[in-house]
Amino acid sequence: MAASVVLQARAEQVLQQSPIPALRKLSVEETDHAVVLSGSVSSYYLKQLAQETLMPVLGSRELHNRVMVMRS
């Protein structure tokens, strides 16, 4: 299994294990240069929390946080 596939799978696993349902709905993709986090949440706090949740598994990879805040 390629290293990038392993990293993406680990990032997805970390989000799926979150006790916060909104984080479990986010998507993770990997490009040649970065990990891209996308989806939508209801607050800027949750957007930041998603980012901080992934940081420990990224190693030296950049994170592009493209999560949108959609207020109800």
LOVO-261676 format. One line per 3 residues: for each residue z, x, y of N, C-alpha, C. Coordinates in steps of 0.02 Angstrom, whole numbers, plus 50000, padded with zeros to 5 digits. Atoms other than C-alpha are relative to their C-alpha. Example, Ala and Ser with C-alpha at 12.3 -4.5 7.8 and 13.67 -1.06 7.14 Angstrom:
2
50000 50045 49941 50390 50615 49775 50000 50045 50060; 49997 49958 49941 50357 50684 49947 50037 49961 50055 .
// end
This chain:
72
50000 50043 49941 50000 50000 50000 50000 50045 50062; 50005 49960 49939 49952 50071 50170 50064 49994 50042; 49939 50000 49959 50093 50118 50289 50001 49944 50050 .
50002 50053 49950 50034 49993 50419 50014 49932 49970; 49987 50064 50034 50037 49850 50293 50075 49994 49986; 49928 49999 50014 50214 49900 50246 50039 49985 50064 .
49966 50011 49936 50267 49904 50429 49994 49927 50022; 50010 50070 49981 50192 49733 50465 50041 49954 49955; 49961 50040 50046 50273 49660 50309 50075 50004 50015 .
49929 49991 49983 50442 49733 50358 50017 49963 50064; 49988 50036 49936 50428 49664 50536 50002 49925 49988; 50001 50072 50015 50383 49492 50468 50064 49980 49963 .
49939 50014 50038 50529 49501 50347 50062 49996 50045; 49943 49999 49954 50652 49544 50486 50002 49935 50040; 50002 50063 49963 50595 49393 50587 50018 49941 49955 .
49986 50055 50046 50602 49278 50434 50073 49996 49981; 49929 49999 50017 50781 49331 50401 50045 49983 50060; 49960 50016 49940 50837 49287 50578 50034 49932 49991 .
49966 50064 50002 50967 49150 50590 49973 49951 50054; 50027 50041 49946 50869 49084 50741 49932 49973 49980; 50063 50030 50023 50732 48962 50688 49939 50018 50042 .
50057 49985 49956 50621 49000 50839 49970 50068 49984; 50025 49933 50016 50607 49183 50788 49962 50001 49935; 50034 50003 50065 50553 49137 50612 49929 49972 50007 .
50066 50029 49989 50400 49049 50686 49951 50048 50034; 50042 49952 49965 50333 49203 50776 49955 50038 49951; 50049 49963 50041 50185 49305 50713 50001 50074 50018 .
50004 49928 49990 50167 49492 50692 49933 50024 49974; 50062 49969 50021 50003 49586 50685 50005 50074 50018; 50000 49929 49984 49969 49771 50683 49929 50022 50017 .
50064 49970 49980 49828 49859 50775 50004 50074 49985; 49999 49928 50011 49782 50042 50769 50055 50035 50040; 49953 49966 49955 49905 50080 50909 50067 49966 50009 .
49938 50036 49984 50039 49947 50913 50012 49943 49951; 49982 50062 50034 50129 49802 50834 49999 49946 50053; 50007 50054 49952 50088 49638 50921 50042 49940 49977 .
49958 50057 50013 50218 49500 50927 49973 49941 50040; 50028 50057 49964 50151 49327 50971 50030 49935 49975; 49974 50066 50014 50195 49144 50970 50031 49972 50063 .
49967 50028 49941 50303 49039 51085 50072 49984 49984; 49929 50016 50004 50487 49012 51117 50019 49960 50062; 49979 50043 49945 50587 48903 51236 50036 50036 50057 .
49965 49964 49946 50671 49040 51340 49982 50073 50001; 50010 49928 49994 50653 49216 51404 50050 50039 49958; 49949 49969 50042 50813 49257 51311 49974 50008 49928 .
50027 49997 50068 50729 49215 51144 49942 50049 49995; 50055 49952 49999 50576 49316 51192 50028 50071 49995; 49968 49934 50001 50686 49468 51225 50035 50013 49934 .
49965 49994 50063 50789 49436 51069 49951 50017 49943; 50051 49985 50051 50631 49436 50962 49979 50073 50004; 50020 49930 49990 50579 49602 51036 50054 50047 49975 .
49944 49957 50020 50750 49680 51009 50011 49997 49924; 49993 50006 50072 50752 49615 50830 49951 50046 49964; 50051 49959 50032 50592 49710 50789 50006 50075 50015 .
49998 49930 49979 50630 49873 50880 50024 50048 49945; 49976 49952 50050 50730 49953 50738 49950 50016 49944; 50046 49988 50056 50587 49936 50612 49934 50031 50022 .
50064 49976 49975 50447 50000 50725 49989 50075 49996; 50008 49927 49999 50482 50185 50719 49970 50021 50066; 50032 49976 49938 50365 50268 50844 49946 49954 50025 .
50053 50046 49980 50247 50119 50857 50020 49962 50064; 49989 50041 49941 50229 50025 51021 50005 49927 49979; 49997 50072 50011 50273 49841 51029 49969 49966 50060 .
50029 50042 49947 50164 49723 51130 50028 49930 49990; 49967 50065 50005 50268 49568 51160 49957 49948 50037; 50043 50050 49971 50143 49427 51189 50027 49930 49988 .
49967 50065 50009 50268 49288 51156 50000 49963 50066; 50002 50041 49940 50247 49146 51280 50063 49957 50003; 49942 50044 49989 50394 49050 51354 49973 49932 50020 .
50023 50068 49988 50357 48865 51345 50061 49955 50008; 49943 50044 49987 50488 48758 51426 49982 49928 49986; 50014 50070 50016 50501 48579 51364 50009 49954 50059 .
// end
